[in-house]
Amino acid sequence: MSIGVLYPSKAPHIRNPRTTSSIMREVLFALIPLVIFATVYFGVRVLLVVTLSVLSAVLSEFLFEFLLHRKITIGDCSAAVTGLIFALMLPVTVPWWIPVLGSVIAIIVMKQAFGGIGRNPFNPALFSRCLMMVVFPGIMRAFEIDAVSVPTPLIAMVDNVKLLPGLRSCFLGVIPGSIGETSSLLILLSGGYLIIRGIIDFRIPLVFLASSLILSYALGLDGLYQLFTGGIMFAAFFVATDPTTSPMLPAGKWIYGLLCGVLTILIRKYTGFPEGICFAVLCMNLSRYLLDRLLVPHVYGMK
């Protein structure tokens, strides 16, 4: 009787057919409806901003890796996703050099300088947008519809403007705002698609939106109005869920989403920044490592 010998294969033993490039392509596909809607509502200049941003992100990643003799990774589409998300957080009226400069900063400073995808401490697109807001506040708050300057609903509320768009307009997206952040309806559909496909985890957007809604009412604000304006919906599905800068463990995701929502509303209520999204999510990006470290479950029977 012969005795068989087992030869275990090398790790990993559990394999997933999904790759980084396939995941990024799904995200790009989910963002297409937002680009189409913005083009119809704001005009064809949306396509110029989006094209410049995406091309700048991809080209800067290629040149950086080529000049430093690193492996060329533009094929994974992560740079294209960063460029597109950054573009969707911009007003359509920005000068052409803002999407170019912002995308280059996002890729070179906040991604490649830290070693590439999976190593950046902050969401690159969000970091770049926050930097643009601080350095060029006038440009980043310039919103126009049909060549007429108009404030966003949140800015109008801060400035005590009496005529505000209704909830229906805010939900559908026929309001002033950044290119991809106005239509809550399309964001819900696109984000829901990514959840169903298993690309993003439902926990972060769910508790992000719920905590924002509840705290808004607790502080005397209109919760639904806060939810449908200022980019909360977009950030909850497409920014806060970034796998590199959000916790890996389920418990960490609950806490992360909760604090993102709480910080956003507190910043809106008590500071001079009407949106609050950028600073809230960037602050929580810093907590990612702490949450993962503190919430690691203990092995049964071990102290």
C-alpha positions as CSV (number, residue, x, y, z in Angstrom):
1,M,0.0,0.0,0.0
2,S,1.5,3.3,-1.1
3,I,1.3,6.4,0.9
4,G,0.5,9.6,-0.9
5,V,2.5,12.8,-0.3
6,L,0.9,16.2,-0.1
7,Y,2.6,19.1,-1.8
8,P,0.7,22.3,-0.7
9,S,0.8,25.1,-3.2
10,K,2.2,28.5,-2.4
11,A,-0.1,31.2,-1.0
12,P,-2.6,32.6,-1.7
13,H,-4.9,29.6,-1.6
14,I,-8.1,31.5,-2.0
15,R,-8.1,33.4,-5.4
16,N,-10.4,36.0,-6.7
17,P,-10.8,36.5,-10.5
18,R,-11.1,40.2,-10.0
19,T,-8.1,42.4,-10.7
20,T,-7.3,46.0,-10.0
21,S,-7.9,46.9,-13.6
22,S,-11.3,45.1,-13.7
23,I,-12.5,46.9,-10.5
24,M,-11.3,50.3,-11.8
25,R,-13.1,49.7,-15.1
26,E,-16.3,49.0,-13.2
27,V,-15.9,52.3,-11.3
28,L,-15.4,54.1,-14.5
29,F,-18.5,52.6,-16.0
30,A,-20.5,53.6,-12.9
31,L,-19.4,57.2,-13.2
32,I,-20.3,57.5,-16.9
33,P,-24.0,58.4,-16.2
34,L,-22.8,61.3,-14.0
35,V,-20.7,62.7,-16.8
36,I,-23.5,62.3,-19.3
37,F,-26.0,64.1,-17.0
38,A,-23.5,66.9,-16.3
39,T,-22.8,67.4,-20.0
40,V,-26.5,67.8,-20.7
41,Y,-27.2,70.1,-17.8
42,F,-24.0,72.2,-17.6
43,G,-22.9,72.0,-21.2
44,V,-20.2,70.5,-23.3
45,R,-17.4,72.2,-21.4
46,V,-17.9,69.3,-18.9
47,L,-16.2,67.1,-21.4
48,L,-13.2,69.4,-21.7
49,V,-12.7,69.4,-17.9
50,V,-13.1,65.7,-17.6
51,T,-10.8,65.0,-20.6
52,L,-8.0,67.3,-19.3
53,S,-8.2,65.8,-15.8
54,V,-8.1,62.1,-16.9
55,L,-5.4,62.6,-19.5
56,S,-3.3,64.6,-17.1
57,A,-3.6,61.9,-14.4
58,V,-2.7,59.1,-16.8
59,L,0.1,61.0,-18.5
60,S,1.7,62.1,-15.2
61,E,1.6,58.6,-13.8
62,F,3.2,57.2,-17.0
63,L,6.0,59.9,-17.1
64,F,6.8,59.5,-13.4
65,E,7.1,55.7,-13.6
66,F,9.0,55.9,-16.9
67,L,11.6,58.4,-15.7
68,L,12.1,56.5,-12.5
69,H,12.3,53.2,-14.3
70,R,9.4,51.8,-12.4
71,K,6.8,49.3,-13.8
72,I,4.3,51.2,-15.9
73,T,0.9,50.8,-14.2
74,I,-1.5,53.0,-16.3
75,G,-3.1,49.8,-17.6
76,D,-4.8,49.2,-14.2
77,C,-7.0,52.3,-14.8
78,S,-6.5,53.6,-11.3
79,A,-5.0,56.9,-12.6
80,A,-8.0,57.3,-14.9
81,V,-10.4,56.8,-12.0
82,T,-8.5,59.4,-9.9
83,G,-8.6,61.9,-12.7
84,L,-12.3,61.4,-13.3
85,I,-13.3,61.6,-9.7
86,F,-11.2,64.8,-9.3
87,A,-12.9,66.3,-12.4
88,L,-16.4,65.4,-11.1
89,M,-15.7,67.4,-7.9
90,L,-14.9,70.6,-9.8
91,P,-17.1,73.4,-11.0
92,V,-17.6,73.4,-14.8
93,T,-16.3,77.0,-14.9
94,V,-12.8,76.3,-13.7
95,P,-10.0,77.4,-16.0
96,W,-8.3,74.6,-18.0
97,W,-5.2,74.5,-15.9
98,I,-7.1,73.6,-12.7
99,P,-7.9,70.0,-13.8
100,V,-4.4,69.6,-15.2
101,L,-2.6,70.9,-12.1
102,G,-5.0,69.1,-9.7
103,S,-4.6,65.7,-11.4
104,V,-0.8,66.0,-11.5
105,I,-0.7,66.8,-7.8
106,A,-3.1,63.9,-7.0
107,I,-0.9,61.4,-8.9
108,I,2.6,62.6,-8.3
109,V,2.3,64.1,-4.7
110,M,-0.3,61.9,-3.1
111,K,0.1,58.6,-5.0
112,Q,3.4,57.9,-6.7
113,A,5.5,59.8,-4.0
114,F,4.2,57.2,-1.5
115,G,4.9,54.2,-3.7
116,G,1.9,53.9,-5.9
117,I,-1.5,52.4,-5.6
118,G,-2.3,51.0,-2.2
119,R,0.2,53.1,-0.3
120,N,-1.2,56.6,-0.3
121,P,-2.4,57.8,3.1
122,F,-5.1,60.1,1.7
123,N,-7.5,59.8,-1.2
124,P,-5.5,61.4,-4.0
125,A,-8.4,63.1,-5.8
126,L,-9.9,64.4,-2.5
127,F,-6.5,65.6,-1.3
128,S,-6.0,67.6,-4.5
129,R,-9.5,69.0,-4.5
130,C,-9.0,70.2,-0.9
131,L,-5.7,71.8,-1.8
132,M,-7.3,73.6,-4.8
133,M,-10.1,74.9,-2.5
134,V,-7.6,76.3,0.0
135,V,-5.2,77.8,-2.6
136,F,-7.9,79.0,-5.1
137,P,-11.1,79.5,-3.1
138,G,-12.6,82.0,-5.6
139,I,-12.1,79.7,-8.6
140,M,-13.4,76.6,-6.7
141,R,-16.6,78.4,-5.6
142,A,-17.4,80.0,-8.9
143,F,-20.6,78.3,-10.2
144,E,-22.5,79.3,-13.4
145,I,-25.6,78.1,-15.2
146,D,-26.3,79.5,-18.7
147,A,-23.4,82.0,-18.1
148,V,-25.1,83.4,-15.0
149,S,-23.2,83.2,-11.7
150,V,-25.3,81.4,-9.0
151,P,-24.5,80.1,-5.5
152,T,-24.9,76.4,-4.6
153,P,-27.7,75.6,-2.2
154,L,-25.4,75.3,0.8
155,I,-23.5,78.5,0.0
156,A,-26.9,80.2,-0.4
157,M,-28.0,79.0,3.0
158,V,-24.8,80.3,4.6
159,D,-25.3,83.7,2.9
160,N,-29.0,83.8,4.0
161,V,-30.3,83.8,0.5
162,K,-34.1,83.3,0.7
163,L,-34.8,81.7,-2.7
164,L,-33.5,78.1,-2.5
165,P,-34.2,75.2,-4.8
166,G,-36.7,72.6,-3.6
167,L,-35.8,69.1,-2.4
168,R,-37.0,67.6,-5.7
169,S,-34.6,69.8,-7.7
170,C,-31.8,68.9,-5.3
171,F,-32.5,65.2,-5.6
172,L,-32.7,65.2,-9.4
173,G,-29.6,67.4,-9.7
174,V,-30.9,70.5,-11.5
175,I,-29.1,72.8,-9.1
176,P,-25.7,74.6,-9.2
177,G,-22.8,72.6,-8.0
178,S,-19.8,70.6,-8.9
179,I,-19.9,68.5,-12.1
180,G,-20.7,65.1,-10.7
181,E,-22.1,65.9,-7.3
182,T,-25.5,67.4,-8.0
183,S,-27.8,64.5,-9.0
184,S,-28.4,62.4,-5.9
185,L,-30.6,60.1,-7.9
186,L,-27.9,59.1,-10.4
187,I,-25.3,58.8,-7.6
188,L,-27.6,56.4,-5.7
189,L,-28.1,54.3,-8.9
190,S,-24.4,54.3,-9.7
191,G,-23.4,53.6,-6.1
192,G,-26.0,50.9,-5.8
193,Y,-24.6,49.2,-8.9
194,L,-21.1,49.1,-7.4
195,I,-22.5,47.6,-4.2
196,I,-24.4,44.9,-6.1
197,R,-21.3,44.1,-8.1
198,G,-19.3,43.8,-4.8
199,I,-16.9,46.6,-5.8
200,I,-17.7,48.7,-2.7
201,D,-18.9,47.8,0.8
202,F,-22.4,49.0,1.7
203,R,-21.4,49.7,5.3
204,I,-19.6,53.0,4.8
205,P,-22.1,54.8,2.6
206,L,-25.0,53.5,4.6
207,V,-23.8,54.8,8.0
208,F,-22.2,57.9,6.4
209,L,-25.6,59.0,5.0
210,A,-27.6,57.9,8.1
211,S,-25.3,59.7,10.6
212,S,-25.4,62.9,8.5
213,L,-29.2,62.8,8.3
214,I,-29.7,62.2,12.0
215,L,-27.2,64.7,13.2
216,S,-28.5,67.3,10.9
217,Y,-32.0,67.1,12.4
218,A,-30.5,67.0,15.9
219,L,-28.7,70.3,15.2
220,G,-31.8,72.0,13.8
221,L,-30.8,71.6,10.1
222,D,-32.8,70.2,7.3
223,G,-31.4,66.6,7.1
224,L,-32.6,65.8,3.6
225,Y,-31.4,69.1,2.2
226,Q,-28.0,68.5,3.8
227,L,-28.0,65.0,2.2
228,F,-28.9,66.0,-1.3
229,T,-26.5,69.0,-1.5
230,G,-22.8,69.7,-1.1
231,G,-21.4,66.4,-2.3
232,I,-22.3,64.1,0.6
233,M,-23.9,61.5,-1.6
234,F,-20.9,61.5,-4.0
235,A,-18.4,61.3,-1.2
236,A,-20.3,58.5,0.5
237,F,-20.2,56.2,-2.5
238,F,-17.1,57.2,-4.5
239,V,-14.6,58.8,-2.1
240,A,-15.0,57.4,1.4
241,T,-15.2,53.9,0.0
242,D,-11.7,54.1,-1.5
243,P,-10.2,50.7,-0.4
244,T,-6.7,52.1,0.2
245,T,-7.8,54.9,2.6
246,S,-10.7,53.2,4.4
247,P,-10.6,50.4,7.0
248,M,-10.5,46.8,6.0
249,L,-12.5,45.3,8.9
250,P,-16.3,45.5,9.1
251,A,-16.3,47.1,12.5
252,G,-13.8,49.7,11.3
253,K,-16.1,50.5,8.3
254,W,-19.1,51.2,10.6
255,I,-17.0,53.6,12.8
256,Y,-15.3,55.2,9.8
257,G,-18.6,55.9,8.0
258,L,-20.2,57.2,11.2
259,L,-17.4,59.6,12.0
260,C,-17.3,60.8,8.3
261,G,-21.0,61.8,8.6
262,V,-20.6,63.4,12.0
263,L,-17.6,65.4,11.1
264,T,-19.1,66.6,7.8
265,I,-22.2,68.0,9.5
266,L,-20.2,69.6,12.4
267,I,-17.9,71.3,9.9
268,R,-20.9,72.6,8.0
269,K,-22.6,73.8,11.1
270,Y,-19.8,75.4,13.0
271,T,-17.2,76.5,10.4
272,G,-17.0,78.7,7.4
273,F,-16.8,75.8,5.0
274,P,-20.3,75.1,3.7
275,E,-19.5,71.6,2.2
276,G,-17.3,70.0,4.9
277,I,-16.8,66.8,2.9
278,C,-13.1,67.3,2.0
279,F,-11.8,67.9,5.5
280,A,-14.1,65.3,7.1
281,V,-13.0,62.4,4.9
282,L,-9.4,63.5,4.9
283,C,-9.4,63.5,8.7
284,M,-10.9,60.0,8.7
285,N,-8.3,58.8,6.2
286,L,-5.8,59.3,9.0
287,S,-7.8,57.0,11.3
288,R,-7.7,54.1,8.9
289,Y,-4.6,52.5,10.3
290,L,-5.6,53.1,13.9
291,L,-9.1,51.5,13.3
292,D,-7.6,48.4,11.6
293,R,-5.0,48.0,14.4
294,L,-7.5,48.4,17.3
295,L,-10.3,46.3,15.9
296,V,-8.4,43.2,14.9
297,P,-10.4,40.3,16.5
298,H,-8.5,38.2,19.0
299,V,-7.9,34.5,18.2
300,Y,-10.2,32.3,20.3
301,G,-8.4,31.2,23.4
302,M,-5.6,33.7,23.1
303,K,-5.2,36.7,25.5
